[in-house]
Every structure is written in structure tokens, then in C-alpha cells.
Amino acid sequence: MHPGVVCSFQRAVLVAALALAGCDTLATAGPPDDEALAGPIPGLSGPQLARHFAGDAEFGRVFSAGEGLGPIFVAASCESCHAGDGKGHPAFNLQRFGRMTASGFDPMRSAGGPQVQNRAVLRYIAESVPGGATGRAVFTPPAVTGLGYFEAVDDQTLLNLEDPNDQDGDGISGRVQLVDATDVVTEITRIEDVLDGNTAPRIPVDGRHIGRFGKKASAISLLHQTVSAYREDMGITSDILPDDPVNRQVGGLAADDVPDPEVPSSSVQSVVFYLRTLKLPPRRNQADPQVMEGEQLFRDLGCANCHRSSLTTGPSSLAPLDRVSFHPYTDLLLHDMGPELDDGYTEGRATTSEWRTAPLWGLGLAAQSQGGRVFLLHDGRAETFDQAIEAHGGEGAASRSRYRALADGLREKLFAFLRSL
């Protein structure tokens, strides 16, 4: 039996058993709570837990070509890129490309852009970056824990955090990403208005929606992120994105013989609910004196100006997400990181050197899902905290300068704090 089939069968059995017997009955020894990223948020009801684990099964489902995988793709399952719900290994990095023109950035959709699907099913041809691209970015898959909290932060909170003209003079000028109201985005907002989700109203800005997910914050919600990942990462169609990706570099060609959509909306919504109800990444060693001193250094260096320690959710129909404070170490805004992190590629209204502030929570557990090593920054180029900090230019340059002036002993305290996240 295919290992993916075994995994899916085992997950299905677990879901059924949980619904009948409750979680405690099937509890087995695992890593301590402060070392595990996976798991549901506390406070879910029995039916909500059953739905969470149904989504977990879909998240781990390994697709075959006969089930609609491809014909071009990056990975055969969500879990391939997000092992244990943590940061992905560079083996599953995403490549995106485009070109800068006189009228702005062109994602080169006629050449298969903006994402490269670097794998293909049998008797098909994978994509490569085409000629003419002036920008190319590599994205390491992020951890998915705690994403429901980001979705539950209301638009007004993010707008209040903006300071695009640096009016307070601190050198930081974060701004929200704005996503065009395309047919797909409009359909997503319609579905979310009907289905259970956040109850805080969206606040359109110049007819566009605020983005918060992805390296450039180009997805407005977990549903938007999920259907895009199904299609762009696995070549799996859904009601919202019903067309197979094809390699335009070798002609249109027939896609596959699997009826579209290849996953029903119920499967998509199960994955969305699973992501929405994943627990917060755990902290460790918070009372350790070195960790406490390191956190104060983090603030003194100015790192917390972008990597905000706390955010608060707005009204949510999910009680555990309703108006609660959490500690992600991000402001979810776009910031200019200077030439050091300028790939010549962009999305939405972000410039090529602007990136959404990366959440730091879960950082100390990243090696668990990355093969025993850490790969930091948007593309995994940094393998130490020092390398990651040294790449911070633009709005991060002042903090980097202060960091460079630290004695080695103080740097180690800063790193101890980062490892505690």
C-alpha cells in the first residue's frame, strides 16, 4: 500500500475514534508540550476537534496523479512543505519570478509565472525560470502554527500600526499590503461572509483588501492562502481555482484526465479550519535570566519596532480566538529591508525590497522540521541568527548597527532569547 494511503487511513481511523471516545482515550507518549508545534488550540468543542482532525488528515493527504496531482507541481502534499506544522526544508523551496517594466512589475503569467512548478507527473515536463525574468525569489515554506490568530486580527488594528511616512521618526515606516479585488478575491470574501469565520468587518482601502499571509502578505485570508497553495504548489484544482496549471513554456497541452475540481469545497474548508485552529507555538525557558536579558536587548536594539511582541485579535465566532492577546513577534506589515534582501521580485503593492515582518514565534523549534538545522530569512539563506541579522538593511539597518556593537556575551543572551521563542 502507498505510504500516503496508509497515513490517510490511519488519520481517518483517528478522527473516527476521537469522535466516539475523546482525545484522552487515544493519548500516546509524544514530545513535551513546549517542544511540539502541532496540536489544536485549547477550548475547542468536541465537534470542532473532530473537524480539526479531519482537516489534519486532509493536510497530510499525499496526492497521486490519478487523484489530480499536477501535471506540474512542487510537492504532493501540504505536509511535505510543512512537516510537523513547522518551517519547511529548502528541498521544497518555492521559486517565483517576474520582470520589471516601464509600467511596473510583470508576473509573466503568459510564461507560467509567477511560480515555478519544478516537478511534473510522468510524461509531462516541469517548468523552469524563463528567459526575460529580471527578478527571482526563493521562498522557504513557513510554519503554519498559530495562523488563526493572525487571521483574527482585525483590519483596523493593522491600519493603526501603519506609519508609512515615519511620522514618529523612529526610522520604521511599515504599511499594509493591499490586494486587488480580483474575481477570485471577491469570491473568497463572498464565501467568508457566508461561512463561519471572523466577525470583524473587512476595511477595503482604495477598493483593495488588506493582505496578511505569505512572504509579501499577498493572501488576505487562510482560504485565499489554501486554495492558492492547492493549485500552485500541488496542481490541485478547487471550486475557486478550477483550472489545472500547465507548462506554458512548452505549449498549452492537455492537463490531466481527472475531473475538476479535484478537491471538493468540504476538503478545502477542513484544511482551512485545521490551520485556523492550530495552537500557538510554545515558549521555553522564559524565566531564565539570560533569556530575560536577551529579550530586553531585543527591545533596546529596536528589533521589536517591527517584530512586535504582542497583537490582539478582534471579535471571532471561535471563542478561543475572540479578543485575545498573543505573542508572535511580528506586526504583519511590509517593511523595506534594503538592497541586502532585494530579489527584484514582488507581489501586490510591495516594492522589491519590501517584506512582511517574519513572525519569530516557533523559531527555537525550527530545526525539528528542517532536518536538524535552521534555514532563516525568506529564502533560507541564513543558517545562524548572526547571518540573519546581518542581512537586515533598510529599516533594519539601525538595529543591525547596534547589534554589531554588542560584545559576544551580550549577543549570546540575545540568541538565548531567540531560541526560547
Secondary structure, DSSP 8 states (H G I E B T S, - for coil): --HHHHHHHHHHHHHHHHHHH-GGGG----S-GGG---SB-TT--HHHHHHHHHHHHHHH----GGGT--SEES-SSHHHHSGGGS---GGG-EEEEEEEETTEEE--GGGT-SEE--EE-TT-------TT--EEEEE-----TTHHHHHHS-HHHHHHH--TT-TT-SS---B-EEE---HHHHHHHHHHHHSS-B-S----BTTBEEE-BSTT--BSSHHHHHHHHHHHHH----SSS-S----GGG------SS-SSSS-HHHHHHHHHHHHTB-------TT-HHHHHHHHHHHHTTGGGTS-S-EE---BSSGGGTT-EE--S----EEE--GGG--S---TT--TTEEE----TTGGGHHHHTTTS--BSTTS-B-SHHHHHHT--GGGHHHHHHHHTS-HHHHHHHHHHHHH-
